[in-house]
């Protein structure tokens, strides 16, 4: 599977990774950027240091989920700048260059399927949308089937309802996450254990983000972005389910 940032593997594919690995499948992850902008204190350190600090969180998440290995698509070539189009940012990457780099990994790994996010990037984040198009282009060139993770508009609405109960009057999320209703739809449902594993993996990035009760979490977690909204969505629809659509 291919993602834009560390923690995307949990939000978009955590159930699939946990379920496939428990069945004995080899699960390989490739990451486009180091998630540098999401690392606490990133504003006061170099991008290299932010990536160095975030990498162990990614490694711990992959170990918890059961992924066999992970690697950068091209370490340091693209960085996470929080959606800002600046030199070297993933947001401003040339789609063809990114697709070529991903295709190289697909040829090396030779996966049976490739997982990524849907055309709206799951959350509407421009880096996620770019990854979707680059993965689809690369996979078509390599004749590899792609399945993309998405959320329905109703899923997101349910998340907002839960949040309104614990954060009345507070806007949560970037506003970009609106959901998708693709023609080809499949619900991937695993045993509840996969959901517990997914929750534990998310905690490696922010303690309690996956496992604390939502009411307790909002009292201690300062973030009010898409990560918190996704947490509420999965509380509503089930941590052990994911939605996928066939792309190629």
TORMI-15219 format. One record per residue (C-alpha): z negated, x, y; residue number from 1. Coordinates in steps of 0.001 Angstrom, whole numbers. Layout:
N
+---------+---------+---------+-----+
!       w !       u !       v ! num !
+---------+---------+---------+-----+
!       Z !       X !       Y ! NUM !
...
+---------+---------+---------+-----+
***
This chain:
248
+---------+---------+---------+-----+
!       w !       u !       v ! num !
+---------+---------+---------+-----+
!       0 !       0 !       0 !   1 !
!     667 !    1056 !    3563 !   2 !
!   -1530 !     310 !    6581 !   3 !
!   -1734 !    1272 !   10233 !   4 !
!   -5420 !    2188 !   10528 !   5 !
!   -8483 !    2859 !    8406 !   6 !
!  -10290 !    -481 !    7733 !   7 !
!   -6965 !   -2349 !    7460 !   8 !
!   -7140 !   -1702 !    3719 !   9 !
!  -10298 !   -3837 !    3581 !  10 !
!   -9212 !   -6661 !    5858 !  11 !
!   -5667 !   -6986 !    4493 !  12 !
!   -5853 !   -5809 !     874 !  13 !
!   -9483 !   -5398 !    -198 !  14 !
!   -9307 !   -8074 !   -2894 !  15 !
!   -6053 !   -6753 !   -4327 !  16 !
!   -7335 !   -3173 !   -4436 !  17 !
!  -10588 !   -4164 !   -6141 !  18 !
!   -8911 !   -6499 !   -8640 !  19 !
!   -6001 !   -4198 !   -9502 !  20 !
!   -8237 !   -1166 !   -9944 !  21 !
!  -10593 !   -3065 !  -12255 !  22 !
!   -7564 !   -3984 !  -14366 !  23 !
!   -6681 !    -301 !  -14708 !  24 !
!   -3810 !    -213 !  -12221 !  25 !
!   -3248 !    2903 !  -10133 !  26 !
!   -3770 !    1998 !   -6477 !  27 !
!   -2484 !    4399 !   -3811 !  28 !
!   -2993 !    3999 !     -69 !  29 !
!   -1054 !    5547 !    2809 !  30 !
!   -2305 !    5386 !    6412 !  31 !
!    -214 !    5834 !    9569 !  32 !
!   -2975 !    6788 !   12019 !  33 !
!   -6605 !    7872 !   11923 !  34 !
!   -7993 !    4784 !   13625 !  35 !
!   -9159 !    7137 !   16343 !  36 !
!   -9657 !    4457 !   19008 !  37 !
!  -12025 !    2511 !   16736 !  38 !
!  -14365 !    5426 !   16068 !  39 !
!  -17661 !    5044 !   17998 !  40 !
!  -17736 !    7401 !   20968 !  41 !
!  -14030 !    8174 !   20681 !  42 !
!  -13668 !    8234 !   24446 !  43 !
!  -15747 !   11387 !   24685 !  44 !
!  -14075 !   13392 !   21911 !  45 !
!  -10653 !   14693 !   20966 !  46 !
!   -8379 !   12602 !   18783 !  47 !
!   -8685 !   15272 !   16106 !  48 !
!  -12474 !   14960 !   16098 !  49 !
!  -12333 !   11155 !   16071 !  50 !
!   -9966 !   11260 !   13094 !  51 !
!  -12165 !   13823 !   11327 !  52 !
!  -15188 !   11561 !   11734 !  53 !
!  -13382 !    8428 !   10627 !  54 !
!  -11804 !    9933 !    7523 !  55 !
!  -15057 !    9908 !    5490 !  56 !
!  -15455 !    6189 !    6233 !  57 !
!  -11965 !    5622 !    4866 !  58 !
!  -12707 !    7739 !    1805 !  59 !
!  -15933 !    5815 !    1145 !  60 !
!  -14132 !    2495 !    1542 !  61 !
!  -11424 !    3529 !    -914 !  62 !
!  -14040 !    4723 !   -3414 !  63 !
!  -15909 !    1418 !   -3158 !  64 !
!  -12735 !    -647 !   -3548 !  65 !
!  -11526 !    1511 !   -6435 !  66 !
!   -8389 !    3015 !   -4905 !  67 !
!   -7206 !    6068 !   -6816 !  68 !
!   -6165 !    8051 !   -3750 !  69 !
!   -5307 !    7870 !     -80 !  70 !
!   -3421 !   10084 !    2328 !  71 !
!   -1950 !   10064 !    5809 !  72 !
!    1724 !    9230 !    6141 !  73 !
!    1968 !   12290 !    8387 !  74 !
!   -1465 !   13449 !    9558 !  75 !
!   -1787 !   13731 !   13316 !  76 !
!    1789 !   12693 !   14028 !  77 !
!     747 !    9216 !   15180 !  78 !
!   -2637 !    8286 !   16610 !  79 !
!   -4439 !    5031 !   17274 !  80 !
!   -4794 !    4506 !   21019 !  81 !
!   -5931 !     900 !   20916 !  82 !
!   -2442 !    -567 !   21436 !  83 !
!   -1622 !    1610 !   24445 !  84 !
!    1942 !    2913 !   24498 !  85 !
!    1279 !    6564 !   25210 !  86 !
!    2879 !    9706 !   23889 !  87 !
!    1979 !   10174 !   20244 !  88 !
!     551 !    6681 !   19827 !  89 !
!    1484 !    4675 !   16762 !  90 !
!    2372 !    1800 !   19077 !  91 !
!    5171 !    3863 !   20611 !  92 !
!    6428 !    5386 !   17349 !  93 !
!   10136 !    5315 !   16602 !  94 !
!   10502 !    2653 !   13873 !  95 !
!   13217 !    4613 !   12095 !  96 !
!   11133 !    7787 !   11978 !  97 !
!    8156 !    5853 !   10643 !  98 !
!   10289 !    4126 !    8008 !  99 !
!   11748 !    7452 !    6882 ! 100 !
!    8261 !    8937 !    6494 ! 101 !
!    7085 !    5914 !    4499 ! 102 !
!   10181 !    6017 !    2298 ! 103 !
!    9369 !    9613 !    1399 ! 104 !
!    5970 !    8504 !      90 ! 105 !
!    7480 !    5572 !   -1820 ! 106 !
!    9902 !    7910 !   -3571 ! 107 !
!    7027 !   10242 !   -4412 ! 108 !
!    4586 !    7581 !   -5670 ! 109 !
!    7213 !    5258 !   -7233 ! 110 !
!    5051 !    2120 !   -7018 ! 111 !
!    5736 !   -1079 !   -8931 ! 112 !
!    5008 !   -3036 !   -5739 ! 113 !
!    4235 !   -2183 !   -2128 ! 114 !
!    1618 !   -4116 !    -170 ! 115 !
!    1505 !   -4337 !    3607 ! 116 !
!     821 !   -6946 !    6294 ! 117 !
!    3115 !   -9831 !    7203 ! 118 !
!    5562 !   -9928 !   10098 ! 119 !
!    2849 !  -10951 !   12581 ! 120 !
!     743 !   -7997 !   11506 ! 121 !
!   -2020 !  -10282 !   10150 ! 122 !
!   -3809 !  -10019 !   13505 ! 123 !
!    -898 !   -9701 !   15934 ! 124 !
!   -1778 !   -6054 !   16636 ! 125 !
!    1421 !   -4190 !   17638 ! 126 !
!     638 !   -1294 !   15293 ! 127 !
!     379 !   -3705 !   12366 ! 128 !
!    3653 !   -5399 !   13285 ! 129 !
!    5364 !   -2019 !   13502 ! 130 !
!    4008 !   -1049 !   10083 ! 131 !
!    5338 !   -4264 !    8577 ! 132 !
!    8887 !   -3633 !    9778 ! 133 !
!    8798 !      48 !    8858 ! 134 !
!    7480 !    -664 !    5360 ! 135 !
!   10073 !   -3377 !    4741 ! 136 !
!   12857 !   -1075 !    5885 ! 137 !
!   11583 !    1814 !    3766 ! 138 !
!   11022 !    -320 !     685 ! 139 !
!   14490 !   -1845 !     875 ! 140 !
!   15987 !    1626 !    1005 ! 141 !
!   13947 !    2513 !   -2091 ! 142 !
!   14538 !    -838 !   -3866 ! 143 !
!   10800 !   -1533 !   -4046 ! 144 !
!    9395 !   -5100 !   -3861 ! 145 !
!    7056 !   -5803 !    -936 ! 146 !
!    4277 !   -8365 !    -703 ! 147 !
!    2732 !   -8993 !    2695 ! 148 !
!    -779 !  -10169 !    3517 ! 149 !
!   -1190 !  -13040 !    5988 ! 150 !
!   -3575 !  -15762 !    7186 ! 151 !
!   -2797 !  -19401 !    7847 ! 152 !
!   -3449 !  -20892 !   11289 ! 153 !
!   -6053 !  -23145 !    9639 ! 154 !
!   -7878 !  -20084 !    8261 ! 155 !
!   -8250 !  -18668 !   11751 ! 156 !
!   -9339 !  -22022 !   13135 ! 157 !
!  -12103 !  -22168 !   10523 ! 158 !
!  -13276 !  -18714 !   11577 ! 159 !
!  -13499 !  -19831 !   15189 ! 160 !
!  -15540 !  -22859 !   14139 ! 161 !
!  -18069 !  -20647 !   12357 ! 162 !
!  -18316 !  -18326 !   15339 ! 163 !
!  -18806 !  -21218 !   17748 ! 164 !
!  -21908 !  -22115 !   15779 ! 165 !
!  -23520 !  -18706 !   16295 ! 166 !
!  -21890 !  -17662 !   19583 ! 167 !
!  -21435 !  -20893 !   21555 ! 168 !
!  -19202 !  -20474 !   24576 ! 169 !
!  -18213 !  -16907 !   23680 ! 170 !
!  -14564 !  -15948 !   23182 ! 171 !
!  -14088 !  -13803 !   20082 ! 172 !
!  -10876 !  -11963 !   19290 ! 173 !
!   -7928 !  -10615 !   21235 ! 174 !
!   -6077 !  -13921 !   21241 ! 175 !
!   -3217 !  -12343 !   19297 ! 176 !
!   -4395 !  -13633 !   15922 ! 177 !
!   -2763 !  -17026 !   15473 ! 178 !
!   -1787 !  -17105 !   11805 ! 179 !
!    1475 !  -17555 !    9941 ! 180 !
!    3003 !  -20198 !    7664 ! 181 !
!    5636 !  -18401 !    5584 ! 182 !
!    8072 !  -20196 !    3299 ! 183 !
!    7071 !  -18149 !     236 ! 184 !
!    3326 !  -18428 !    -226 ! 185 !
!     920 !  -17281 !   -2920 ! 186 !
!   -2875 !  -17273 !   -3077 ! 187 !
!   -4320 !  -14219 !   -4795 ! 188 !
!   -7762 !  -15225 !   -6071 ! 189 !
!   -9998 !  -12752 !   -7875 ! 190 !
!  -13480 !  -13138 !   -9403 ! 191 !
!  -16286 !  -13335 !   -6798 ! 192 !
!  -17227 !   -9730 !   -7633 ! 193 !
!  -14089 !   -8579 !   -5810 ! 194 !
!  -15334 !  -10294 !   -2672 ! 195 !
!  -18685 !   -8523 !   -2921 ! 196 !
!  -16887 !   -5196 !   -3293 ! 197 !
!  -14751 !   -5973 !    -253 ! 198 !
!  -17848 !   -6772 !    1821 ! 199 !
!  -19478 !   -3500 !     778 ! 200 !
!  -16341 !   -1523 !    1659 ! 201 !
!  -16291 !   -2979 !    5173 ! 202 !
!  -19871 !   -1844 !    5701 ! 203 !
!  -18704 !    1768 !    5523 ! 204 !
!  -17009 !    1273 !    8893 ! 205 !
!  -19785 !    -699 !   10603 ! 206 !
!  -23082 !   -1213 !    8772 ! 207 !
!  -23614 !   -4899 !    8075 ! 208 !
!  -20153 !   -6013 !    9211 ! 209 !
!  -19356 !   -7146 !    5697 ! 210 !
!  -22762 !   -8011 !    4270 ! 211 !
!  -25132 !   -9227 !    6990 ! 212 !
!  -25335 !  -13005 !    7472 ! 213 !
!  -23043 !  -13921 !   10354 ! 214 !
!  -25912 !  -15111 !   12564 ! 215 !
!  -27750 !  -11810 !   12128 ! 216 !
!  -24589 !   -9786 !   12582 ! 217 !
!  -23681 !  -11200 !   15992 ! 218 !
!  -27186 !  -10418 !   17242 ! 219 !
!  -26813 !   -6707 !   16447 ! 220 !
!  -23075 !   -6023 !   16439 ! 221 !
!  -21726 !   -5595 !   19985 ! 222 !
!  -18073 !   -6107 !   19110 ! 223 !
!  -16406 !   -9416 !   19885 ! 224 !
!  -12898 !   -8451 !   18823 ! 225 !
!  -10580 !   -9282 !   15962 ! 226 !
!  -12800 !   -7495 !   13448 ! 227 !
!  -15580 !  -10007 !   14019 ! 228 !
!  -13107 !  -12879 !   13928 ! 229 !
!  -11724 !  -11645 !   10596 ! 230 !
!  -15274 !  -11431 !    9270 ! 231 !
!  -15803 !  -15097 !   10137 ! 232 !
!  -12427 !  -16099 !    8685 ! 233 !
!  -13298 !  -14557 !    5321 ! 234 !
!  -16707 !  -16195 !    5382 ! 235 !
!  -14853 !  -19496 !    5758 ! 236 !
!  -12004 !  -19067 !    3271 ! 237 !
!  -13677 !  -16764 !     733 ! 238 !
!  -13970 !  -13020 !     523 ! 239 !
!  -12440 !  -12992 !   -2958 ! 240 !
!   -9082 !  -14498 !   -1911 ! 241 !
!   -6032 !  -13149 !     -93 ! 242 !
!   -2737 !  -14742 !     858 ! 243 !
!     557 !  -12950 !     177 ! 244 !
!    4208 !  -13663 !     788 ! 245 !
!    7126 !  -11967 !    -949 ! 246 !
!    9223 !  -10060 !    1579 ! 247 !
!   11809 !   -8138 !    -491 ! 248 !
+---------+---------+---------+-----+
***
